[in-house]
Amino acid sequence: MRSTAVFSRATSRKIISGWTERPRRSRGGHVSRFTHQPNVTAELHRFHTVFLSWCRVDAYLSTVPELPEVEVLVRNLGPLLKNKTVRGVQVLRPRVLAPTSARRLAKALIGGRFTALSRRGKYLLFTLESGMQPAPLLLVGHLGMTGRMYLQSEGMALPKHAAVVLELGRESFVFEDPRGFGRITLDTRAIEKLGPEALGKEFTVGYFAQALARSSQSVKIKLLDQCLVAGIGNIYASEALFRAGISPRLAARRLNQEQIVRLWGAIREVLAEAIEWGSTVRLHYPGTSKLERLRHLGGAAGPGDFSTDWLKVYEHAGRPCPRCGSVIKRLVQAGRSTYHCPACQRR
């Protein structure tokens, strides 16, 4: 059984005072509906959102969303969310809001209008405006390991692992998080600690050289440090090191200037290429309609659909190196898989 908090726009103006919690049983478990008594009727408590059916969780790949996947999502989801107003909020898994409470999230979002969606590292930044708020509101999202964010059409079933649903009228925004590592919150502290964007102007060769010079960690592990540079994950760290011809075991501070320049260029090249391909994470979609495919929003439609054909080494252990023909190896660093060519990446 799971606890759910449900809020609607009809009662949002009374959210500041006079609220009581009235437990009510439902088929899905315990549902907490926050109401203002005694003038609110049962009709005001009814949750009007509708949902899209979803595929089985065991079909997910072992890869997780990184900068390119989030960028593709932002480019698809942003235009569809723009100018839509939040009319209701349902929180099915409160922990994904931490440290924000369900009550605070509903108070902040209901009546708000989406004006922009951007990306910071692996985070999604939703900007909303409301007549009740003196300044724009920032909602921070993170997909975690297997999270999905998309719009769903009216009349569909609620996904098993839906964590947060925002009612937008004839469709809803759904944050689905099977493994529970994602976030959607009003807390912005995580993005304040991020390093420069891997594809941004602030990520220069000079900055990169200084940051690496201070670390004795292996260069592969250091690339995963989001305080060093925002957005690089396990997939693209392995790919960038291969393109640069650098051993993933080499200590970050031991890279010479030539290696740093090569690696800096390889990082930007592989991330840009991944965005162009669309995504490296499989985006399961059970429907057939092209319109619904776009509204599913996990990745680009058409040529940008899911593909890992362009990856050179990631998850290619045992296969021949595309550069020299040697066997690609897998090693474990800090609990994460690293793929490399021992011949091409000797140092």
Beta strands, then each sheet from edge to edge (+ up, - down):
strand 1: 4-8
strand 2: 19-26
strand 3: 29-36
strand 4: 88-91
strand 5: 113-120
strand 6: 123-129
strand 7: 137-142
strand 8: 148-153
strand 9: 162-167
strand 10: 171-176
strand 11: 183-185
strand 12: 329-333
strand 13: 336-340
sheet 1: 2+ 3- 1- 4+ 9- 10+ 8-
sheet 2: 5+ 6- 7+ 11-
sheet 3: 12+ 13-
end
